[in-house]
Amino acid sequence: MWRGTAARILLRACAPSMQQTPQLLQSPPARPIASFSTDWLGQLDEFGIATGAEREELEAKREGKKRFDLDPPRGPFGTQDAPAIVESHYDVRIVGCSGGVGEDEHDVTWFHLEKGKPYECPVCSQVFQLKVTGVGGQPGHDEHH
């Protein structure tokens, strides 16, 4: 009750000064936070807003080409005498073996293939060997920076 009475007394005391400065009671005019131009909408082509690698892939597709080859590499079955060669820019690469073709195919077995260490798949006995075609070293530790 005290608060209600005190608030009413305070309002009566302030009311005359509030009437003299009505701008204090008014909200400032609303301003837009940001304005965006939509002029670029008329410049969009068949690729929309695609940029970078995505745009390169779409342009290549339009020309009937593949920008990125996502199919797994296929080649002759690797043996001790003639291992399946896997190329890498580094001294190690993660490889997946799916066996041979048809009935010889098995679930993918993943492994690290290292430079100078042939690997034999424990499921199908296919042999792999790494061929370093790039800078070598460990991935993520490029010396050219």
DSSP file (Angstrom, degrees, kcal/mol; ACC not computed):
  #  RESIDUE AA STRUCTURE BP1 BP2  ACC     N-H-->O    O-->H-N    N-H-->O    O-->H-N    TCO  KAPPA ALPHA  PHI   PSI    X-CA   Y-CA   Z-CA
    1    1 A M     >        0   0    0      0, 0.0     4,-2.1     0, 0.0     5,-0.2   0.000 360.0 360.0 360.0 -40.6    0.0    0.0    0.0
    2    2 A W  H  >  +     0   0    0      1,-0.2     4,-2.7     2,-0.2     5,-0.2   0.908 360.0  52.1 -59.1 -41.3    2.8    2.4    0.8
    3    3 A R  H  > S+     0   0    0      1,-0.2     4,-2.7     2,-0.2    -1,-0.2   0.914 107.7  50.9 -64.2 -42.6    4.3    1.9   -2.6
    4    4 A G  H  > S+     0   0    0      2,-0.2     4,-1.9     1,-0.2    -1,-0.2   0.916 113.3  44.9 -60.9 -43.3    1.0    2.6   -4.4
    5    5 A T  H  X S+     0   0    0     -4,-2.1     4,-2.2     2,-0.2    -2,-0.2   0.917 113.7  49.7 -67.3 -44.0    0.6    5.9   -2.4
    6    6 A A  H  X S+     0   0    0     -4,-2.7     4,-2.5     1,-0.2    -2,-0.2   0.891 109.9  51.7 -63.0 -39.4    4.2    6.9   -3.0
    7    7 A A  H  X S+     0   0    0     -4,-2.7     4,-2.4    -5,-0.2    -1,-0.2   0.903 109.4  49.2 -65.0 -40.5    4.0    6.2   -6.7
    8    8 A R  H  X S+     0   0    0     -4,-1.9     4,-2.2     2,-0.2    -2,-0.2   0.901 111.9  48.7 -66.4 -39.3    0.8    8.4   -7.0
    9    9 A I  H  X S+     0   0    0     -4,-2.2     4,-2.1     2,-0.2    -2,-0.2   0.914 112.1  49.3 -64.8 -42.6    2.5   11.3   -5.1
   10   10 A L  H  X S+     0   0    0     -4,-2.5     4,-2.1     1,-0.2    -2,-0.2   0.904 110.4  50.5 -64.2 -41.3    5.6   11.0   -7.3
   11   11 A L  H  X S+     0   0    0     -4,-2.4     4,-1.8     1,-0.2    -1,-0.2   0.906 110.2  49.4 -63.8 -41.0    3.5   11.0  -10.4
   12   12 A R  H  < S+     0   0    0     -4,-2.2    -1,-0.2     1,-0.2    -2,-0.2   0.887 111.5  50.1 -64.6 -37.2    1.6   14.1   -9.3
   13   13 A A  H  < S+     0   0    0     -4,-2.1     4,-0.4     1,-0.2    -1,-0.2   0.866 117.3  39.3 -69.6 -35.1    4.9   15.9   -8.5
   14   14 A C  H  X S+     0   0    0     -4,-2.1     4,-2.1     1,-0.2     3,-0.3   0.691  94.0  85.9 -87.1 -19.6    6.4   15.0  -11.9
   15   15 A A  H  X S+     0   0    0     -4,-1.8     4,-1.9     1,-0.2     5,-0.2   0.871  85.5  52.6 -55.0 -45.1    3.2   15.6  -14.0
   16   16 A P  H  > S+     0   0    0      0, 0.0     4,-1.2     0, 0.0    -1,-0.2   0.920 111.8  45.9 -60.4 -41.3    3.7   19.3  -14.5
   17   17 A S  H  > S+     0   0    0     -4,-0.4     4,-1.2    -3,-0.3    -2,-0.2   0.855 110.2  54.7 -70.2 -31.3    7.2   19.0  -15.8
   18   18 A M  H  < S+     0   0    0     -4,-2.1    -1,-0.2     1,-0.2     7,-0.2   0.849 104.6  54.1 -68.2 -32.9    6.1   16.1  -18.0
   19   19 A Q  H  < S+     0   0    0     -4,-1.9    -1,-0.2    -5,-0.2    -2,-0.2   0.827 106.0  53.0 -70.3 -29.1    3.5   18.3  -19.6
   20   20 A Q  H  < S+     0   0    0     -4,-1.2    -1,-0.2     1,-0.3    -2,-0.2   0.800 117.3  36.8 -75.7 -28.0    6.1   20.9  -20.4
   21   21 A T    ><  +     0   0    0     -4,-1.2     3,-1.5     1,-0.1     4,-0.3  -0.638  64.0 163.0-124.6  74.6    8.4   18.4  -22.2
   22   22 A P  G >>  +     0   0    0      0, 0.0     3,-1.4     0, 0.0     4,-0.7   0.726  66.1  76.3 -66.3 -20.3    6.1   16.0  -24.1
   23   23 A Q  G 34 S+     0   0    0      1,-0.3     3,-0.4     2,-0.2    -5,-0.0   0.759  84.6  65.4 -63.7 -21.8    9.0   14.8  -26.3
   24   24 A L  G <4 S+     0   0    0     -3,-1.5    -1,-0.3     1,-0.2    -6,-0.0   0.792 101.5  49.0 -67.8 -26.6   10.3   12.7  -23.4
   25   25 A L  T <4 S+     0   0    0     -3,-1.4     2,-0.3    -4,-0.3    -1,-0.2   0.645  95.8  88.2 -87.4 -15.5    7.1   10.6  -23.5
   26   26 A Q  S  < S-     0   0    0     -4,-0.7     0, 0.0    -3,-0.4     0, 0.0  -0.602  78.1-122.4 -88.2 145.2    7.3   10.0  -27.2
   27   27 A S        -     0   0    0     -2,-0.3     3,-0.1     1,-0.1    -2,-0.1  -0.547  34.7-103.9 -77.4 146.9    9.3    7.1  -28.7
   28   28 A P        -     0   0    0      0, 0.0    -1,-0.1     0, 0.0     3,-0.1  -0.373  50.1 -85.7 -67.4 154.0   12.0    8.0  -31.3
   29   29 A P        -     0   0    0      0, 0.0     2,-0.2     0, 0.0    -3,-0.0  -0.302  50.7-104.0 -61.4 143.1   11.0    7.3  -34.9
   30   30 A A        -     0   0    0     -3,-0.1    -3,-0.0     1,-0.0     0, 0.0  -0.472  37.2-165.4 -70.1 135.5   11.7    3.8  -36.0
   31   31 A R        -     0   0    0     -2,-0.2     2,-0.1    -3,-0.1     3,-0.0  -0.950  27.1-106.2-120.0 142.8   14.8    3.3  -38.2
   32   32 A P        -     0   0    0      0, 0.0     3,-0.1     0, 0.0     0, 0.0  -0.420  19.7-139.0 -66.1 142.3   15.6    0.2  -40.2
   33   33 A I  S    S-     0   0    0      1,-0.3     2,-0.3    -2,-0.1     0, 0.0   0.926  81.7 -13.1 -67.0 -45.0   18.3   -1.9  -38.8
   34   34 A A        -     0   0    0      2,-0.0     2,-0.4    -3,-0.0    -1,-0.3  -0.987  62.9-138.9-153.0 152.9   19.8   -2.5  -42.2
   35   35 A S        -     0   0    0     -2,-0.3     2,-0.4    -3,-0.1     0, 0.0  -0.954  16.9-157.8-118.1 140.0   18.7   -2.0  -45.7
   36   36 A F        -     0   0    0     -2,-0.4     2,-0.4     2,-0.0    -2,-0.0  -0.926  11.1-136.3-119.7 138.6   19.4   -4.6  -48.4
   37   37 A S        -     0   0    0     -2,-0.4     3,-0.2     1,-0.1    -2,-0.0  -0.757   9.9-168.6 -90.4 136.9   19.5   -4.1  -52.2
   38   38 A T    >   +     0   0    0     -2,-0.4     3,-1.3     1,-0.1     4,-0.4   0.104  56.4 111.4-109.3  20.2   17.8   -6.7  -54.3
   39   39 A D  G >   +     0   0    0      1,-0.3     3,-1.1     2,-0.2     4,-0.3   0.828  69.4  64.5 -61.4 -31.9   19.3   -5.5  -57.6
   40   40 A W  G >  S+     0   0    0      1,-0.2     3,-1.4    -3,-0.2     4,-0.4   0.672  81.8  79.3 -68.3 -17.2   21.4   -8.7  -57.8
   41   41 A L  G X  S+     0   0    0     -3,-1.3     3,-0.9     1,-0.3    -1,-0.2   0.856  90.3  53.0 -60.6 -34.4   18.2  -10.9  -58.1
   42   42 A G  G <  S+     0   0    0     -3,-1.1    -1,-0.3    -4,-0.4    -2,-0.2   0.642 104.2  58.1 -74.3 -13.5   17.9  -10.0  -61.8
   43   43 A Q  G <  S+     0   0    0     -3,-1.4    -1,-0.2    -4,-0.3    -2,-0.2   0.435  76.7 118.4 -96.4  -1.0   21.5  -11.1  -62.4
   44   44 A L    <   -     0   0    0     -3,-0.9     2,-0.1    -4,-0.4     5,-0.1  -0.409  45.9-163.4 -68.2 139.8   21.1  -14.7  -61.2
   45   45 A D  B >   -A   48   0A   0      3,-0.6     3,-1.9    -2,-0.1    -1,-0.1  -0.269  46.6 -66.7-106.9-162.3   21.8  -17.4  -63.8
   46   46 A E  T 3  S+     0   0    0      1,-0.3    -2,-0.1    -2,-0.1     0, 0.0   0.678 131.4  56.9 -64.1 -16.9   20.9  -21.0  -63.9
   47   47 A F  T >  S-     0   0    0      1,-0.3     3,-1.8     3,-0.1    -1,-0.3   0.409  90.9-155.2 -96.1   1.9   23.3  -21.7  -61.0
   48   48 A G  B <   -A   45   0A   0     -3,-1.9    -3,-0.6     1,-0.2    -1,-0.3  -0.404  66.2 -21.6  64.0-128.7   21.6  -19.3  -58.6
   49   49 A I  T 3  S+     0   0    0     -2,-0.2    -1,-0.2    -5,-0.1     6,-0.1   0.166  93.5 140.6-102.7  18.1   24.0  -18.1  -55.9
   50   50 A A    <   +     0   0    0     -3,-1.8     2,-0.3     4,-0.1    -3,-0.1  -0.364  24.8 171.7 -63.1 137.3   26.5  -21.0  -56.2
   51   51 A T    >>  +     0   0    0     -2,-0.1     3,-1.0     4,-0.0     4,-1.0  -0.861  38.1   5.7-136.9 171.7   30.1  -20.0  -56.0
   52   52 A G  H 3> S-     0   0    0     -2,-0.3     4,-2.3     1,-0.2     5,-0.2  -0.186 124.9  -4.7  60.1-137.9   33.5  -21.6  -55.7
   53   53 A A  H 3> S+     0   0    0      1,-0.2     4,-2.4     2,-0.2    -1,-0.2   0.842 134.3  56.4 -61.9 -36.0   33.8  -25.4  -56.0
   54   54 A E  H <> S+     0   0    0     -3,-1.0     4,-2.1     2,-0.2    -1,-0.2   0.929 109.1  46.0 -63.1 -43.7   30.0  -25.8  -56.1
   55   55 A R  H  X S+     0   0    0     -4,-1.0     4,-2.7     2,-0.2     5,-0.2   0.906 110.9  52.9 -65.7 -41.3   29.8  -23.5  -59.1
   56   56 A E  H  X S+     0   0    0     -4,-2.3     4,-2.3     1,-0.2    -1,-0.2   0.913 109.7  49.4 -58.5 -42.2   32.8  -25.3  -60.8
   57   57 A E  H  X S+     0   0    0     -4,-2.4     4,-2.1     1,-0.2    10,-0.2   0.907 111.9  47.3 -64.7 -42.0   31.0  -28.6  -60.4
   58   58 A L  H  X S+     0   0    0     -4,-2.1     4,-1.9     2,-0.2    -2,-0.2   0.890 111.9  50.1 -67.6 -39.5   27.7  -27.3  -61.8
   59   59 A E  H  X S+     0   0    0     -4,-2.7     4,-1.3     2,-0.2    -2,-0.2   0.913 111.8  48.0 -65.1 -42.1   29.5  -25.7  -64.8
   60   60 A A  H  <>S+     0   0    0     -4,-2.3     5,-3.1    -5,-0.2     3,-0.2   0.896 109.4  53.4 -64.6 -39.9   31.4  -28.9  -65.6
   61   61 A K  H ><5S+     0   0    0     -4,-2.1     3,-1.5     1,-0.2    -1,-0.2   0.892 104.9  54.8 -61.7 -40.3   28.1  -30.9  -65.3
   62   62 A R  H 3<5S+     0   0    0     -4,-1.9    -1,-0.2     1,-0.3    -2,-0.2   0.843 108.6  49.0 -61.5 -33.9   26.5  -28.6  -67.8
   63   63 A E  T 3<5S-     0   0    0     -4,-1.3    -1,-0.3    -3,-0.2    -2,-0.2   0.373 122.1-108.1 -87.0   4.0   29.4  -29.4  -70.2
   64   64 A G  T < 5S+     0   0    0     -3,-1.5     2,-0.2     1,-0.3    -3,-0.2   0.705  81.8 118.7  78.5  19.8   29.0  -33.2  -69.6
   65   65 A K      < -     0   0    0     -5,-3.1     2,-0.5    -6,-0.2    -1,-0.3  -0.680  63.8-121.5-112.9 168.1   32.2  -33.4  -67.6
   66   66 A K        -     0   0    0     -2,-0.2     3,-0.1     1,-0.1    -9,-0.1  -0.956  16.8-173.2-109.7 122.8   33.0  -34.4  -64.0
   67   67 A R  S    S+     0   0    0     -2,-0.5     2,-0.4     1,-0.3    -1,-0.1   0.874  81.2  29.7 -78.4 -39.3   34.7  -31.8  -61.9
   68   68 A F  S    S-     0   0    0    -11,-0.1     2,-0.9     0, 0.0    -1,-0.3  -0.983  75.0-143.7-124.2 129.1   35.3  -34.2  -59.0
   69   69 A D        +     0   0    0     -2,-0.4    -3,-0.0     1,-0.2     0, 0.0  -0.811  26.9 166.9 -93.9 104.9   35.7  -37.9  -59.4
   70   70 A L        +     0   0    0     -2,-0.9    -1,-0.2     2,-0.1     0, 0.0   0.421  40.1 109.0 -98.7  -0.9   33.9  -39.4  -56.4
   71   71 A D  S    S-     0   0    0      1,-0.1     3,-0.1     3,-0.0    -2,-0.0  -0.523  79.3-105.3 -75.3 143.3   33.8  -43.0  -57.8
   72   72 A P        -     0   0    0      0, 0.0     2,-0.1     0, 0.0    -1,-0.1  -0.391  41.9-100.7 -66.5 145.7   36.2  -45.4  -56.0
   73   73 A P        -     0   0    0      0, 0.0     2,-0.4     0, 0.0    13,-0.0  -0.412  39.6-162.6 -67.6 142.4   39.3  -46.3  -58.0
   74   74 A R        +     0   0    0     -2,-0.1     3,-0.0    -3,-0.1    -3,-0.0  -0.946  23.8 133.0-124.5 146.1   39.2  -49.7  -59.7
   75   75 A G        -     0   0    0     -2,-0.4     3,-0.1     9,-0.0     9,-0.1  -0.948  56.8 -40.0-169.5-173.2   42.0  -51.7  -61.1
   76   76 A P  S    S-     0   0    0      0, 0.0     2,-0.2     0, 0.0    24,-0.0  -0.301  71.6 -91.9 -64.5 150.0   43.5  -55.1  -61.3
   77   77 A F        -     0   0    0      1,-0.1     2,-0.2     7,-0.1     5,-0.1  -0.437  47.8-119.0 -63.2 127.9   43.5  -57.2  -58.1
   78   78 A G        +     0   0    0     -2,-0.2    49,-1.2    -3,-0.1     2,-0.2  -0.505  35.7 178.8 -77.4 135.9   46.7  -56.5  -56.2
   79   79 A T        -     0   0    0      3,-1.8    47,-0.1    -2,-0.2    46,-0.0  -0.730  45.7 -97.3-124.0 174.9   49.1  -59.4  -55.5
   80   80 A Q  S    S+     0   0    0     -2,-0.2    -1,-0.1     1,-0.2    -2,-0.0   0.892 126.8  41.7 -60.4 -39.5   52.5  -59.8  -53.7
   81   81 A D  S    S+     0   0    0      1,-0.3    -1,-0.2    -3,-0.0    -3,-0.0   0.812 132.1  22.4 -78.6 -31.2   54.2  -59.6  -57.1
   82   82 A A  S    S-     0   0    0     -5,-0.1    -3,-1.8    45,-0.0    -1,-0.3  -0.669  83.1-166.5-137.9  79.0   52.0  -56.8  -58.5
   83   83 A P        -     0   0    0      0, 0.0     2,-0.5     0, 0.0    45,-0.2  -0.248  33.0 -99.8 -67.5 154.7   50.4  -54.8  -55.7
   84   84 A A  E     -b  128   0B   0     43,-2.9    45,-2.4    -9,-0.1     2,-0.4  -0.637  42.3-134.3 -71.4 123.9   47.5  -52.4  -56.4
   85   85 A I  E     -b  129   0B   0     -2,-0.5     2,-0.5    43,-0.2    45,-0.2  -0.705  20.3-169.1 -88.9 128.5   49.1  -49.0  -56.5
   86   86 A V  E     -b  130   0B   0     43,-2.7    45,-2.7    -2,-0.4     2,-0.2  -0.979  14.0-143.5-117.2 122.6   47.4  -46.2  -54.5
   87   87 A E  E     +b  131   0B   0     -2,-0.5     2,-0.3    43,-0.2    45,-0.2  -0.576  24.3 168.5 -87.8 148.9   48.6  -42.6  -55.2
   88   88 A S  E     -b  132   0B   0     43,-1.9    45,-3.5    -2,-0.2    46,-0.8  -0.987  41.4-136.9-153.4 152.3   48.8  -40.0  -52.4
   89   89 A H  S    S+     0   0    0     -2,-0.3    47,-2.8    44,-0.2     2,-0.2   0.588  93.5  48.1 -81.4 -12.2   50.4  -36.5  -52.0
   90   90 A Y  S    S-     0   0    0      2,-0.2    48,-0.2    45,-0.2    43,-0.1  -0.642  94.6-101.8-124.6 177.8   51.5  -37.6  -48.5
   91   91 A D  S    S+     0   0    0     46,-3.0    24,-2.6    -2,-0.2     2,-0.3   0.442 104.2  38.3 -82.2  -0.8   53.3  -40.6  -46.8
   92   92 A V  E     +D  114   0C   0     45,-0.4     2,-0.3    22,-0.2    22,-0.2  -0.994  62.1 177.3-148.6 148.5   50.1  -42.0  -45.5
   93   93 A R  E     -D  113   0C   0     20,-2.0    20,-3.3    -2,-0.3     2,-0.5  -0.990  31.2-120.0-152.1 144.4   46.5  -42.4  -46.8
   94   94 A I  E     -D  112   0C   0     -2,-0.3     2,-0.3    18,-0.2    18,-0.2  -0.764  39.2-176.3 -85.6 127.9   43.3  -44.0  -45.6
   95   95 A V  E     -D  111   0C   0     16,-2.9    16,-2.4    -2,-0.5     2,-0.4  -0.926  17.5-150.5-127.8 148.2   42.2  -46.7  -48.0
   96   96 A G  E     -D  110   0C   0     -2,-0.3     2,-0.5    14,-0.2    14,-0.2  -0.982   7.6-155.6-120.8 130.1   39.2  -48.9  -48.2
   97   97 A C  E     +D  109   0C   0     12,-2.6    12,-2.4    -2,-0.4     3,-0.1  -0.897  16.1 175.1-105.1 129.3   39.2  -52.4  -49.8
   98   98 A S  E     -     0   0C   0     -2,-0.5     8,-2.1     1,-0.4     2,-0.1   0.181  43.5-125.6-113.9  14.4   36.0  -53.9  -51.1
   99   99 A G  E     -D  105   0C   0      6,-0.3    -1,-0.4    10,-0.1     6,-0.3  -0.463  47.6 -37.8  81.9-151.3   37.6  -57.0  -52.5
  100  100 A G  S    S-     0   0    0      4,-1.3     2,-0.3    -2,-0.1     6,-0.2   0.229  78.3 -65.7 -90.0-146.0   37.1  -58.1  -56.1
  101  101 A V  S >  S-     0   0    0      4,-0.1     3,-1.5     3,-0.1     2,-0.3  -0.854  91.5 -16.4-112.6 145.1   34.1  -57.9  -58.4
  102  102 A G  G >  S+     0   0    0     -2,-0.3     3,-1.5     1,-0.3    -2,-0.0  -0.480 136.6   7.5  70.5-122.8   30.8  -59.7  -58.1
  103  103 A E  G 3  S+     0   0    0     -2,-0.3    -1,-0.3     1,-0.3    -3,-0.0   0.720 127.7  61.9 -68.8 -20.4   31.0  -62.6  -55.7
  104  104 A D  G <  S+     0   0    0     -3,-1.5    -4,-1.3    -5,-0.1    -1,-0.3   0.552  81.6 108.1 -80.8  -7.5   34.5  -61.7  -54.6
  105  105 A E  E <   +D   99   0C   0     -3,-1.5     2,-0.3    -6,-0.3    -6,-0.3  -0.427  46.6 178.6 -72.3 144.2   33.2  -58.3  -53.2
  106  106 A H  E     -     0   0C   0     -8,-2.1     3,-0.1    -6,-0.2    -2,-0.0  -0.870  39.9 -69.2-136.3 171.1   33.1  -57.9  -49.5
  107  107 A D  E    S-     0   0C   0     -2,-0.3     2,-0.1     1,-0.1   -10,-0.1  -0.287  70.1 -86.2 -58.4 149.0   32.2  -55.1  -47.0
  108  108 A V  E     -     0   0C   0    -10,-0.1     2,-0.6   -12,-0.1   -10,-0.2  -0.383  40.1-159.0 -65.4 129.6   34.7  -52.3  -47.1
  109  109 A T  E     -D   97   0C   0    -12,-2.4   -12,-2.6    -2,-0.1     2,-0.3  -0.959  11.4-151.5-109.0 119.3   37.7  -52.8  -44.8
  110  110 A W  E     +D   96   0C   0     -2,-0.6     2,-0.3   -14,-0.2   -14,-0.2  -0.686  24.3 156.5 -95.2 144.4   39.4  -49.5  -44.0
  111  111 A F  E     -D   95   0C   0    -16,-2.4   -16,-2.9    -2,-0.3     2,-0.6  -0.983  43.9-103.7-157.3 162.6   43.1  -49.2  -43.2
  112  112 A H  E     -D   94   0C   0     -2,-0.3     2,-0.6   -18,-0.2   -18,-0.2  -0.840  31.0-156.6 -91.6 122.8   46.1  -46.8  -43.2
  113  113 A L  E     -D   93   0C   0    -20,-3.3   -20,-2.0    -2,-0.6     2,-0.3  -0.900  14.8-163.6-100.9 123.1   48.4  -47.4  -46.1
  114  114 A E  E >   -DE  92 117C   0      3,-0.6     3,-2.0    -2,-0.6    16,-0.5  -0.795  27.6 -93.0-113.0 150.5   51.9  -46.1  -45.4
  115  115 A K  T 3  S+     0   0    0    -24,-2.6    16,-0.1    -2,-0.3   -24,-0.1  -0.334 110.7   9.6 -57.8 130.9   54.9  -45.3  -47.6
  116  116 A G  T 3  S+     0   0    0     14,-0.5    -1,-0.3     1,-0.1    15,-0.0   0.510 108.0  97.2  78.0   4.7   57.2  -48.3  -47.9
  117  117 A K  B <   -E  114   0C   0     -3,-2.0    -3,-0.6    13,-0.0    -1,-0.1  -0.829  62.8-151.4-129.0  94.1   54.8  -50.7  -46.2
  118  118 A P        -     0   0    0      0, 0.0     2,-0.4     0, 0.0    11,-0.2  -0.277  15.2-145.5 -58.8 150.6   52.7  -52.8  -48.4
  119  119 A Y  E     -C  128   0B   0      9,-2.4     9,-2.9    -8,-0.0     2,-0.5  -0.976   6.9-154.4-126.0 134.6   49.3  -53.8  -46.9
  120  120 A E  E     -C  127   0B   0     -2,-0.4     7,-0.2     7,-0.2     6,-0.1  -0.934  24.8-122.2-109.1 124.6   47.4  -57.1  -47.3
  121  121 A C     >  -     0   0    0      5,-3.1     4,-1.8    -2,-0.5     5,-0.0  -0.438  13.7-144.8 -63.6 129.5   43.7  -57.0  -46.8
  122  122 A P  T  4 S+     0   0    0      0, 0.0    -1,-0.2     0, 0.0    -2,-0.0   0.658  95.0  48.0 -72.4 -13.5   42.8  -59.5  -44.1
  123  123 A V  T  4 S+     0   0    0      3,-0.1    -2,-0.0   -26,-0.0    -3,-0.0   0.900 131.3   9.3 -91.4 -49.1   39.5  -60.4  -45.8
  124  124 A C  T  4 S-     0   0    0      2,-0.1    -3,-0.0   -18,-0.0   -26,-0.0   0.455  90.8-122.5-116.4  -2.6   40.5  -61.0  -49.5
  125  125 A S     <  +     0   0    0     -4,-1.8     2,-0.2     1,-0.2     0, 0.0   0.633  54.0 156.8  68.7  16.5   44.3  -61.0  -49.4
  126  126 A Q        -     0   0    0     -6,-0.1    -5,-3.1   -47,-0.1     2,-0.4  -0.519  34.9-137.7 -70.7 142.3   44.6  -58.2  -51.9
  127  127 A V  E     - C   0 120B   0    -49,-1.2   -43,-2.9    -7,-0.2     2,-0.3  -0.869  18.9-169.1-109.1 135.8   47.9  -56.3  -51.6
  128  128 A F  E     -bC  84 119B   0     -9,-2.9    -9,-2.4    -2,-0.4     2,-0.3  -0.894   4.7-169.9-122.0 150.2   48.2  -52.5  -51.7
  129  129 A Q  E     -b   85   0B   0    -45,-2.4   -43,-2.7    -2,-0.3     2,-0.4  -0.998  20.6-126.9-140.5 140.7   51.2  -50.2  -52.0
  130  130 A L  E     -b   86   0B   0    -16,-0.5     2,-0.5    -2,-0.3   -14,-0.5  -0.702  15.4-165.0 -90.6 134.6   51.4  -46.4  -51.6
  131  131 A K  E     -b   87   0B   0    -45,-2.7   -43,-1.9    -2,-0.4     2,-0.5  -0.968  16.4-142.3-117.7 113.5   53.0  -44.3  -54.3
  132  132 A V  E     +b   88   0B   0     -2,-0.5   -43,-0.2   -45,-0.2   -41,-0.1  -0.645  28.5 166.8 -79.5 121.4   53.8  -40.8  -53.1
  133  133 A T        +     0   0    0    -45,-3.5   -44,-0.2    -2,-0.5    -1,-0.1   0.382  59.4  44.0-113.6  -0.6   53.1  -38.2  -55.9
  134  134 A G  S    S-     0   0    0    -46,-0.8   -44,-0.1   -44,-0.1   -45,-0.1  -0.119 112.4 -48.8-121.6-143.6   53.2  -35.0  -53.9
  135  135 A V  S    S-     0   0    0      1,-0.2   -45,-0.2   -46,-0.1   -46,-0.1   0.679  71.1-145.9 -73.4 -19.5   55.2  -33.3  -51.2
  136  136 A G        +     0   0    0    -47,-2.8    -1,-0.2     1,-0.1     2,-0.1  -0.277  51.7  94.8  77.8-172.1   55.3  -36.3  -48.9
  137  137 A G  S    S-     0   0    0    -47,-0.1   -46,-3.0     5,-0.1   -45,-0.4  -0.298  86.0 -37.5  81.8-171.9   55.2  -36.0  -45.1
  138  138 A Q    >   -     0   0    0      3,-0.2     3,-1.7   -48,-0.2     2,-0.0  -0.638  69.2 -97.4 -88.4 144.9   52.2  -36.2  -42.9
  139  139 A P  T 3  S+     0   0    0      0, 0.0    -1,-0.1     0, 0.0    -2,-0.0  -0.350 110.0  24.1 -58.9 138.1   48.8  -34.7  -44.0
  140  140 A G  T 3  S+     0   0    0     -3,-0.0    -3,-0.0     1,-0.0    -2,-0.0   0.426 100.8  91.5  87.2  -1.2   48.3  -31.2  -42.5
  141  141 A H    <   +     0   0    0     -3,-1.7    -3,-0.2     2,-0.0     2,-0.1  -0.308  52.0 165.5-120.7  49.0   52.0  -30.5  -42.1
  142  142 A D    >   -     0   0    0      1,-0.1     3,-0.5    -5,-0.1    -5,-0.1  -0.441  28.4-153.0 -67.3 135.8   52.9  -28.8  -45.3
  143  143 A E  T 3  S+     0   0    0      1,-0.2    -1,-0.1    -2,-0.1    -6,-0.0   0.511  78.8  81.8 -87.6  -6.5   56.2  -27.0  -45.2
  144  144 A H  T 3         0   0    0      1,-0.2    -1,-0.2     0, 0.0    -2,-0.0   0.429 360.0 360.0 -84.8   3.1   55.4  -24.4  -47.8
  145  145 A H    <         0   0    0     -3,-0.5    -1,-0.2     0, 0.0    -2,-0.1   0.478 360.0 360.0 -83.5 360.0   53.5  -22.0  -45.5
